[in-house]
Each structure stands twice: as C-alpha cells, then as structure tokens.
C-alpha cells in the first residue's frame, strides 16, 4: 500500500483477468474504488506479483512485477489519478 497525500493506493494481481489492478481509498479500511487495470495479462508475457516501490512519491507510482515468460522482474510506472 502507498499513500499519495490524500489517498491510499494498492496494486495486486487479478486472478480472474491475469493483469494487475490498482485501487484507491481515503483510508486503509476503505471504501476502495473499483479496480482499474494498469497492466494487461498479455502485454508483458504474463505478469504477477506486483510490489509498490517504497520510493514512489505523490501521484507517481513505481512498482515491480515478475514475468512468467522469462521469470524476470520489471520496473513499471503509472500515475495515480482520480
């Protein structure tokens, strides 16, 4: 989980879609927003195990994720909005 200054952010692997989803909330207890897919299953050769990088700041969210295709770890970036 990551705090942007006005909301909490979480990323997780979605077992149904095979992608990585992001949700936000004003507090750790919720309520949490609807999931927003930030990485699709097929976009990187299968992807799993997202982990938010601790140096993420503000609305810039950096996270790592592993690829099934070659078992390598990628560093990814997204901007948290709304």
N, C-alpha and C positions, 0 to 999 in steps of 0.2 A: 504494500500500500504506500502511496505517496501523497503528500499534502501540498497543494498548489498555492495556498494562501487563503483560499476561500472555499475549497472543497477537497475531499479525499478522492483518490483515484486508485483503481485496482485493474490489473490485467490478468487474464487467465486463459488457459487453453480450453476451447469449447469442444467437448467430446462429440457433440452432435454434428457440428459443421466442419470440425477439423481445423478451424482457424484460431486466431487469437482475438479475444474481445476485450473491450475497455468499458468500465462503468464509473460513474462519479456519484458522490453523495456529500451533503453538507456535514455529515457526522459519520464516524465509523459504524454506528449502529444502523444507519440507513435513514430514510429510504434511499435505495440505489436506483440510478437511472436505468433505462432499458439498455441492453448491451449494444455496443457499436463495434462492428468487426473492423479491426485495424490491420489484420494480415489474413489473407485468404489461404486456405489449405494448399492449393496448387501453385501459389505464387512463388514459393521457395523450395519446392521439392518435398513438401510435408514438413510441418513445423510443430514444435511442442516446447513445453517447459519455459514459459516467459518469466523473466525476472527483472523488476524495475531497478535500473542502475541508481545507486544511492547519491550520485552527484547530479541527478536531474534537478532542475530549478524552474520555478514559475510554471508556465504552460508548456515548456519544452520537456517532453518525457522521453528519456532514453531507456531502452530495455534490451536485454539479450534474449535470444531464443535459439533452441537447437533445431537442426535439420535432420530429418530421417534419411534423406538421400545420401549424405556423406558423413553424418554424425559430427558436423562442425557446429560451432556456435557463432551466431551473427549478432552484431550490434545494430539495433534499429532505432528509429526516431519517429515520433509523432507529436503533433501539437494538440494539447487538450483545449477544447473549446466548448462553450455552452453546455 
